[in-house]
Amino acid sequence: MKILAAFFFTVVMLTQGCGYTAKSGLAPEWKTIYVAPVVNAVNFTSPHDDNLYAPLLEVKLRDGVSQGFLRGGYLKIADNPDDADLVLKMFLKYYRHNPLRYDNDDNVTEWSVVVSADYELWDNLNGELIQTEGIGGSQERFRIGPNAVSEDAAIDEAVDDLGTRIVERMVEYWGSSQFLTGDLDVPALRQSLQALRKPDLLVLKALRKTVNKLRGVTEPEFVRAFNIILKMPDFHARVDADMYRSSLSKEIKKLLVSAERSDATLSESEYLKLNKALLLAIYPHETRKIKSQYW
């Protein structure tokens, strides 16, 4: 029987995104978030999984995410969902630790502690699910001995890192897709919308304005209208996307072909990519401040 006497303690967390952003990509109307209590969705009955229970793991994850938002200055934390623009729901999927290495006496010298969680981000203003993903964190090593680090301390580090990565992934996701304040040349955009092309009419509809009311429209309002359009799964059909196909990258052209199929199954993030690339092609001068990763 193997003696579980560890000299090294490794926290290994599954990674599904590197998570980095230079500025918040959250929409301008989102200012507060309610971080709901974490749901323990760990399957303790599966014969194929060695899932364990760590006390207060859900509480630690919720606190870690809340602190991540506060440290980044992205959003204010609301005490209840009724006061929040966004609601974040998290589901703890599994926690387990496994022996990785043994010494010559068959004692464990290194462990892996694995933690994983899924999350859902909801727009509380209209009740829409705007993002869902499973995510993990990074890898760190902990030595047992004179400079010992307890399993509890290692778990704390792992959960804190997981919480930070959830926050970064959310901001990275929206920052890479949504329009932000400063991305649009508002005077040029006002002038372009007077042409009343099909895309112009969609922007006006999102603004809930007519052409003669554009003078009073602010930049955040234009940004909000563009981000509404990003979520339209039929945007490519409503603007005659073929007119702008030559301006699209090979990757976006493939997305467009997929979107045009009757049985299209593009993900939300793929529609965001496609629609943003189309908007940049339709309004190249009005969005000239943006360096798109999709060209």
C-alpha positions as CSV (number, residue, x, y, z in Angstrom):
1,M,0.0,0.0,0.0
2,K,1.4,3.4,-1.0
3,I,2.2,5.7,1.9
4,L,0.9,9.2,1.2
5,A,3.8,11.2,2.6
6,A,4.3,14.1,0.2
7,F,7.4,16.2,-0.3
8,F,6.0,18.2,-3.1
9,F,2.4,19.4,-3.5
10,T,1.3,20.5,-6.9
11,V,-1.8,22.4,-7.7
12,V,-2.8,21.7,-11.2
13,M,-5.8,23.4,-12.7
14,L,-7.3,22.8,-16.1
15,T,-6.8,25.8,-18.5
16,Q,-9.2,26.9,-21.1
17,G,-8.1,30.4,-21.8
18,C,-5.0,32.5,-21.1
19,G,-7.0,35.5,-20.0
20,Y,-5.4,38.9,-20.5
21,T,-6.7,42.4,-21.2
22,A,-5.3,45.9,-21.1
23,K,-8.7,47.5,-20.4
24,S,-12.2,46.4,-19.5
25,G,-14.2,45.1,-22.5
26,L,-17.5,45.2,-20.6
27,A,-20.3,47.2,-22.2
28,P,-20.7,50.7,-20.9
29,E,-24.1,50.1,-19.4
30,W,-22.7,47.4,-17.1
31,K,-21.5,49.0,-13.9
32,T,-22.5,46.5,-11.2
33,I,-22.4,42.7,-10.8
34,Y,-24.0,40.3,-8.3
35,V,-21.8,37.2,-7.7
36,A,-24.3,34.5,-6.8
37,P,-23.4,31.8,-4.2
38,V,-21.4,29.0,-6.0
39,V,-23.4,25.9,-6.6
40,N,-21.6,22.7,-5.7
41,A,-22.2,20.6,-8.8
42,V,-19.5,18.0,-8.1
43,N,-20.6,14.4,-8.9
44,F,-19.6,12.4,-5.9
45,T,-21.4,9.2,-7.1
46,S,-19.7,8.7,-10.4
47,P,-17.6,5.5,-10.4
48,H,-15.2,7.0,-12.9
49,D,-14.3,10.1,-10.8
50,D,-12.5,10.4,-7.5
51,N,-14.1,13.6,-6.5
52,L,-13.5,14.9,-3.0
53,Y,-15.1,17.6,-0.9
54,A,-13.1,20.5,0.5
55,P,-14.9,22.6,3.2
56,L,-15.8,26.1,2.2
57,L,-14.5,25.7,-1.4
58,E,-17.7,27.3,-2.8
59,V,-17.3,30.3,-0.4
60,K,-13.7,30.7,-1.3
61,L,-14.4,30.7,-5.0
62,R,-17.1,33.3,-4.7
63,D,-14.9,35.5,-2.6
64,G,-12.0,35.1,-5.0
65,V,-14.1,36.2,-8.0
66,S,-15.5,39.2,-6.1
67,Q,-12.0,40.3,-5.1
68,G,-10.9,39.9,-8.7
69,F,-13.6,42.4,-9.9
70,L,-12.6,44.8,-7.1
71,R,-8.9,44.6,-7.8
72,G,-9.4,45.2,-11.5
73,G,-11.8,48.0,-11.0
74,Y,-14.1,46.5,-13.7
75,L,-17.4,46.5,-11.8
76,K,-18.9,47.3,-8.4
77,I,-20.2,44.3,-6.4
78,A,-23.9,44.4,-5.7
79,D,-25.2,42.9,-2.5
80,N,-28.3,41.5,-4.1
81,P,-29.3,40.6,-7.7
82,D,-32.0,43.3,-7.9
83,D,-29.4,46.0,-7.7
84,A,-27.1,44.5,-10.4
85,D,-26.7,45.0,-14.1
86,L,-25.0,41.6,-14.4
87,V,-25.4,38.3,-12.5
88,L,-22.6,35.8,-12.4
89,K,-23.5,32.2,-11.6
90,M,-20.8,29.6,-10.9
91,F,-20.9,25.8,-10.7
92,L,-18.1,23.9,-9.0
93,K,-17.6,20.8,-11.3
94,Y,-14.9,18.9,-9.5
95,Y,-12.2,18.9,-7.0
96,R,-9.8,16.0,-6.6
97,H,-6.1,15.3,-5.8
98,N,-4.0,12.5,-7.4
99,P,-0.5,11.2,-6.7
100,L,1.9,12.1,-9.5
101,R,5.3,10.9,-8.3
102,Y,6.7,8.4,-5.9
103,D,10.1,7.9,-4.3
104,N,12.0,4.6,-4.1
105,D,10.1,3.5,-1.1
106,D,6.8,4.0,-2.9
107,N,5.9,7.1,-1.0
108,V,4.1,9.9,-2.8
109,T,6.4,12.8,-3.5
110,E,4.1,14.9,-5.6
111,W,0.4,15.5,-5.9
112,S,-2.0,17.1,-8.3
113,V,-5.0,19.0,-7.0
114,V,-7.5,19.6,-9.7
115,V,-10.3,22.1,-9.4
116,S,-12.7,23.1,-12.2
117,A,-15.8,25.3,-12.4
118,D,-18.3,26.4,-15.0
119,Y,-19.9,29.9,-15.1
120,E,-22.8,31.7,-16.6
121,L,-22.9,35.5,-17.1
122,W,-26.4,36.9,-17.3
123,D,-27.5,40.4,-18.4
124,N,-29.8,41.3,-15.6
125,L,-31.3,44.2,-17.5
126,N,-33.0,41.9,-20.1
127,G,-32.6,38.4,-18.6
128,E,-30.3,37.2,-21.4
129,L,-27.5,34.6,-21.0
130,I,-24.6,36.4,-22.6
131,Q,-21.7,34.0,-21.8
132,T,-21.1,30.5,-20.5
133,E,-17.9,28.7,-20.2
134,G,-15.8,26.2,-18.2
135,I,-12.5,27.4,-17.0
136,G,-9.5,26.6,-14.9
137,G,-6.2,28.1,-13.8
138,S,-2.5,27.7,-13.7
139,Q,0.1,25.3,-12.1
140,E,2.1,25.9,-8.9
141,R,4.3,23.7,-6.7
142,F,4.2,23.4,-2.9
143,R,6.9,21.7,-0.9
144,I,6.2,19.7,2.3
145,G,8.9,19.8,4.9
146,P,10.6,22.7,6.7
147,N,8.9,25.2,4.5
148,A,5.7,23.2,4.4
149,V,2.5,24.5,2.8
150,S,-0.7,22.8,4.0
151,E,-3.2,21.3,1.6
152,D,-5.7,24.0,2.8
153,A,-3.3,26.8,1.9
154,A,-2.6,25.2,-1.5
155,I,-6.3,25.0,-2.2
156,D,-6.7,28.6,-1.2
157,E,-4.1,29.6,-3.7
158,A,-5.7,27.5,-6.4
159,V,-9.2,28.8,-5.9
160,D,-8.0,32.4,-5.8
161,D,-6.2,31.8,-9.1
162,L,-9.3,30.2,-10.5
163,G,-11.4,33.2,-9.5
164,T,-8.9,35.6,-11.0
165,R,-8.9,33.7,-14.3
166,I,-12.7,33.7,-14.5
167,V,-12.8,37.5,-14.1
168,E,-10.0,37.9,-16.7
169,R,-11.7,35.5,-19.1
170,M,-15.0,37.4,-18.9
171,V,-13.3,40.7,-19.6
172,E,-11.0,39.3,-22.3
173,Y,-14.0,37.7,-24.0
174,W,-16.0,40.9,-24.3
175,G,-13.0,43.1,-24.8
176,S,-12.1,41.1,-27.9
177,S,-15.6,41.3,-29.3
178,Q,-17.5,44.3,-28.1
179,F,-17.0,47.9,-29.1
180,L,-15.8,50.2,-26.3
181,T,-16.0,54.0,-25.7
182,G,-13.2,55.5,-27.9
183,D,-13.6,53.0,-30.7
184,L,-15.9,55.1,-32.9
185,D,-15.4,58.3,-34.7
186,V,-18.8,59.8,-33.8
187,P,-18.9,62.8,-36.2
188,A,-18.0,60.6,-39.1
189,L,-20.6,58.0,-38.0
190,R,-23.3,60.6,-37.8
191,Q,-22.5,61.7,-41.4
192,S,-22.4,58.1,-42.7
193,L,-25.8,57.2,-41.2
194,Q,-27.5,59.8,-43.4
195,A,-26.9,57.6,-46.4
196,L,-29.6,55.3,-45.1
197,R,-28.1,52.0,-46.3
198,K,-29.4,48.8,-44.9
199,P,-26.7,48.7,-42.2
200,D,-27.4,52.4,-41.4
201,L,-31.1,51.5,-40.8
202,L,-30.2,48.8,-38.4
203,V,-28.0,51.2,-36.4
204,L,-30.8,53.7,-36.3
205,K,-33.2,51.0,-35.1
206,A,-30.8,50.0,-32.3
207,L,-30.5,53.7,-31.4
208,R,-34.3,54.1,-31.6
209,K,-33.6,57.4,-33.4
210,T,-34.3,58.9,-36.8
211,V,-31.7,60.7,-38.9
212,N,-32.8,64.1,-37.8
213,K,-32.3,63.1,-34.1
214,L,-28.6,62.0,-34.4
215,R,-27.1,65.3,-33.3
216,G,-27.9,64.6,-29.6
217,V,-26.7,60.9,-29.7
218,T,-23.7,60.4,-27.4
219,E,-20.7,58.1,-28.0
220,P,-21.8,55.6,-25.3
221,E,-25.2,55.4,-27.1
222,F,-23.5,54.6,-30.4
223,V,-21.3,52.0,-28.7
224,R,-24.4,50.4,-27.1
225,A,-26.2,50.3,-30.5
226,F,-23.2,48.6,-32.2
227,N,-23.0,46.1,-29.4
228,I,-26.7,45.3,-29.8
229,I,-26.0,44.5,-33.5
230,L,-23.1,42.2,-32.5
231,K,-25.7,39.8,-31.0
232,M,-27.8,39.5,-34.1
233,P,-27.5,36.0,-35.5
234,D,-29.0,37.2,-38.8
235,F,-27.0,40.4,-39.2
236,H,-25.0,39.0,-42.2
237,A,-28.3,38.4,-44.0
238,R,-29.8,41.8,-43.2
239,V,-26.9,43.8,-44.5
240,D,-26.1,41.9,-47.8
241,A,-22.8,40.6,-46.4
242,D,-21.6,39.6,-49.9
243,M,-21.0,43.2,-50.6
244,Y,-18.2,43.2,-48.0
245,R,-16.8,39.7,-48.4
246,S,-13.7,40.9,-50.2
247,S,-12.7,42.9,-47.1
248,L,-12.9,40.0,-44.7
249,S,-10.2,37.7,-43.6
250,K,-10.1,34.0,-44.6
251,E,-11.2,33.0,-41.1
252,I,-14.2,35.4,-41.1
253,K,-15.2,34.3,-44.7
254,K,-15.4,30.7,-43.3
255,L,-17.6,31.9,-40.5
256,L,-19.8,33.7,-43.1
257,V,-20.2,30.6,-45.2
258,S,-21.2,28.6,-42.1
259,A,-23.7,31.3,-41.0
260,E,-25.3,31.3,-44.5
261,R,-26.2,27.6,-44.2
262,S,-29.8,26.7,-43.3
263,D,-28.6,24.5,-40.5
264,A,-26.0,27.0,-39.2
265,T,-24.7,26.2,-35.7
266,L,-22.3,29.0,-35.0
267,S,-21.6,29.7,-31.3
268,E,-22.3,33.0,-29.7
269,S,-18.6,34.0,-29.8
270,E,-18.4,33.1,-33.5
271,Y,-21.4,35.4,-34.3
272,L,-19.7,38.1,-32.3
273,K,-16.5,37.7,-34.4
274,L,-18.4,37.7,-37.7
275,N,-20.6,40.6,-36.9
276,K,-17.8,42.8,-35.6
277,A,-15.8,42.1,-38.7
278,L,-18.7,43.0,-40.9
279,L,-19.3,46.3,-38.9
280,L,-15.6,47.1,-39.4
281,A,-15.9,46.5,-43.1
282,I,-19.1,48.5,-43.4
283,Y,-17.8,51.4,-41.4
284,P,-14.0,51.4,-42.1
285,H,-13.4,55.1,-41.5
286,E,-15.9,55.4,-38.6
287,T,-14.1,52.6,-36.8
288,R,-10.6,53.6,-37.9
289,K,-9.2,53.6,-34.3
290,I,-9.7,49.8,-34.0
291,K,-7.0,47.3,-35.0
292,S,-9.1,44.3,-35.6
293,Q,-7.7,40.8,-35.0
294,Y,-10.0,39.5,-37.7
295,W,-8.6,41.1,-40.8
